[in-house]
Amino acid sequence: MYSGVSPAVEFEQSSAAFLRYLDEVRNLSPNTIAAYRSDLGQFGDYLRRAGIEDLASIDHRTLRGFLANQQTRGYSRTTVARRCACLRAFFRFLSEKDVLAGDPGTTLTFPVKDRPLPRFLSEGEMEELIGQASRGGDLPLRDTAIIEMLYATGMRVGELCGLGLGDVETGTGSVRVVGKGDRERVVLAGLPAMEALGRYLSEERPVLALSSKRQTDAVFLGKRGAPVDQRQVRRIVERYALAGVGEGVSPHTLRHSFATHLLGHGADLRAVQELLGHRNVATTQIYTHLTRSEIREAYDKSHPRA
């Protein structure tokens, strides 16, 4: 594919083609692409230090050596696991494009052990968080609607920030969101969230919209009328959490709480997978561990023979 060029240039061109593929075909997020660019940079440095100059000479042992090197250099297991995933995808891409005759990463694995369970709030803590938002701040209706919607739908913070007025049907509680890889799905929101959103849309949003020189159909606006960004939403959630339920609470905590509470009340795992927008049900299964831990705790506290 890249005949007549030096090995270093061959690797750089292959890496660039792979990253373009992730962006233009796979539609991965800029953060994921940036992480994979860094991973490939680390791998390229390793190849140069090892004196490996030809992509075709890379085999499974080379890839295992790189992962071991990353561990030795002190990178976390999560980071090394991501670099493993990057290499698998990279060499699969090169094989499919006939740059390489074979794929040395086919059987490459690096399991992440002792993955910490994500934090979630109890139902009582969620009520406290919503109450804090409704009682304080300059824009209590907006802030309450943001927290209600994150918890009621389980959507990601980026999905919330991307909501347009046409994406929300307050009458049915249906919300169209665009998730990772530009995949669309419909999530559901209950009556409390829809009522909170309706109050914000009728009372606060029109005032905020007048503050902007540009018209926007974004649902959630800042004080100057511009659409809120992810950083602003994180600050909103953190501020009200600190006033009541404590530190370490983020928009993603509300997503974890959404999934955990659904499963705790008997929701089907596949249904929760669809609502969260997970491609693989294995990603959703972590929440079954959370609910099992709750069951274990309840048993230990309550059963006379525990």
Beta strands, then each sheet from edge to edge (+ up, - down):
strand 1: 168-169
strand 2: 174-178
strand 3: 184-188
sheet 1: 1+ 2- 3+
end
